[in-house]
């Protein structure tokens, strides 16, 4: 696999970019992107390009049959010359698992790292500093071959775009328990970070937003009884002082932040239980005070407090505490990600310096 090429227009794109004070989440676009194509059973040479529209055949299977998977990951700038990434190989492995489920080609580790390093390295001066701020990277893989025959594409494209961001969630979220729609079933594609799972969640997200809630809480497909996850986040409850989270049942996305929260919490002395969690039992435990706190986590959301769980009958279930254990774990996680604390898990990894001929080969101060 050869080194990526750099489009000459990338320098101007970077020179014309400045970081606004207010970032939001996914609103500010990095001016560069990485792209590489797969054809004839192998990956070609990647390119770093100015961010901009791409050409896609209107008949491409990604558009018609949802042949599209993605990742979410973050780069931080913490006084080091180049940014650092949080658990990038885990994102690469999860993309490979998603690709396996969707019968798409895996992106080899070296190519995945080349792509995220290229974008994060070029964006080094614009990786926002300040706790909770970062460069969000969105690697994605999609089928580009046109055709209606129900089989996979023979051609694919892997890209990385990025956004300087703040946290996805601001303040305690009200979540709406979704009792009608189903997001993912065991044996389906919930375990893959497939765009189609997010599409399945949108009607409930719209309804939740219209009712003044931030996000939908999903229940299992078979019985509509057991908690799965929130749209785009995993969920934890503090019950009797221990952490409880739905077990990975074959329909829930195996969140990398979920895994980090479990490891960090155990490291800090909490008991953590991964088990089937019935929604009605959790609501009763919130009512009795046995469940003191509920929170969400994800790459975008970091660790986000939940202020209330709203049911379909209009009732809000309000945990006694908001953002106590969540705040402790968020700070512990951010301190590692932002390199303010030792990283006993070996989770952070420096971005590789760009090729020597890249105009931005000199690191940010
Ligand atoms: C992420 O946390 O990376 C996601 O993909 C969730 C999305 C709703 C922003």
Boltz pocket constraint, residues with backbone or C-beta under 6 A from the ligand:
constraints:
  - pocket:
      binder: B
      contacts: [[A, 71], [A, 72], [A, 73], [A, 168], [A, 231], [A, 232], [A, 233], [A, 298], [A, 299], [A, 300], [A, 301]]
      max_distance: 6.0
